[in-house]
Amino acid sequence: MLSNKLFEEAQQYIPGGVNSPVRAFLQVGGTPVFMKSAKGAYLFDVDGKKYIDYINSWGPMIVGHSHPKVVEALKQQAEQAVSFGAPTEQETMLAKLITQMVPNIDLIRFVNSGTEACMSALRLARGYTNRSKFIKFEGHYHGHSDAFLKKAGSGVATLNIKVNAGIPASVVADTLVTSFNDFESVETLFRENESEIAAVIVEPVPGNMGCVIPKPGYLQHLRNLCNKYGAVLIFDEVMTGFRLARGGAQELFNIQADLVTFGKVIGGGLPVGAFGGKKEIMSKIAPLGDVYQAGTLSGNPLAMVAGYTTLSMLNENPQIFGSLQKKTEYLEIGIREVLSKKNLPFTINRIGSMISIHFCSNEVTDFVSASAGNNEIFKNFFHKMLLNGVYLPPSPFETWFLSDALTYQDLDETIQACQKSI
Ligand SMILES: *Cc1c(COP(=O)(O)O)cnc(C)c1O
């Protein structure tokens, strides 16, 4: 396998051979597959083996890989210019489109990753409220900036890192962490830190400990607490934005956030993040206000056109969200049937085009219950699926994402692969 050779070489020059730890197959063992090309719902590795893709670049490729419209837009833009570091019309076009698609966004600032978006949104919330403490939830991931890594999900959970080295205690002293879906504990934190909480940041549908569904009323509970205590409610929609609905989780659950962060789908596969919200808060950002935030390549024209083209397709064909949900439901029913025949404990969580399996018998509603899964079963399942041509996230602390390019035949093949694998 060429991947083995390429991985060996990569490790000589890149720490662990990867530029993001979740790619390293550490939880499942073995060699990460090196990819060569992708089209629609499929990936092709360096040996030419084909996979049905359920990672989709960890979310962005919602309309499928190398969509002709996105490729064409990128080609045209590349011939015009790759980067200026000066304002372009493309930035306004994408910003305007987003304000039309997403509720409660008066102003939006583009950055280059979800990490930057969350980091900047927190700074803004702190600057706006003149407070420093904030609340986050165990197993939620808001990128790799210092303040958020405490009890984070995704790769931090996968690698089982309990104490993140390199982060001064003083920097996380104001990070208050509690359990998701627990109505009481978050209220207690507010009561104990009255008039000190700048913000609550939440993945409205957590996807970085597998997929977890908010309990009915929980997001509204957070909204009410933020209102009562004067804190900024930040919805981290890096994963859920433009995936769960045209207007994201805010639209789906009918909850108004004060600030919203984006990433993943918003760039259509190029490095883009953004944060936006109410004019009153967003006007605190430089150059309008004194909360500083900047970026040499922010609003890069190639990234803007890839995002604009992708979001336009979603905006013009919102039935995509319904069709994705039906496909995901079909997949769940098929996999459930296969797994039910075996004597295996499993829990499947699903919403929209997000789905995950935990090999445990308990309900999965927070990080503790998400951690109860049997890793040996997951490991075996993952590798057999890979062998059978299905590319799943290499950790139970990650969500599978479906793309609209998937056909029902692909889904049947996935269910058959599951039958063979289990
Ligand atoms: C992926 C993710 C991030 C970080 O985005 P990057 O682009 O990887 O920096 C932040 N929040 C959530 C919810 C994510 O899923």
The ligand as a Gaussian input file, in Angstrom:
#p B3LYP/6-31G(d) Opt

LIG

0 1
 C      -14.417000      22.123000      13.535000
 C      -14.979000      22.941000      14.612000
 C      -14.324000      24.082000      15.097000
 C      -12.942000      24.458000      14.658000
 O      -12.869000      24.783000      13.301000
 P      -11.439000      24.731000      12.552000
 O      -11.754000      25.254000      11.189000
 O      -11.017000      23.302000      12.572000
 O      -10.523000      25.601000      13.301000
 C      -14.984000      24.865000      16.019000
 N      -16.204000      24.548000      16.460000
 C      -16.862000      23.448000      16.035000
 C      -18.238000      23.169000      16.538000
 C      -16.262000      22.594000      15.117000
 O      -16.910000      21.493000      14.726000

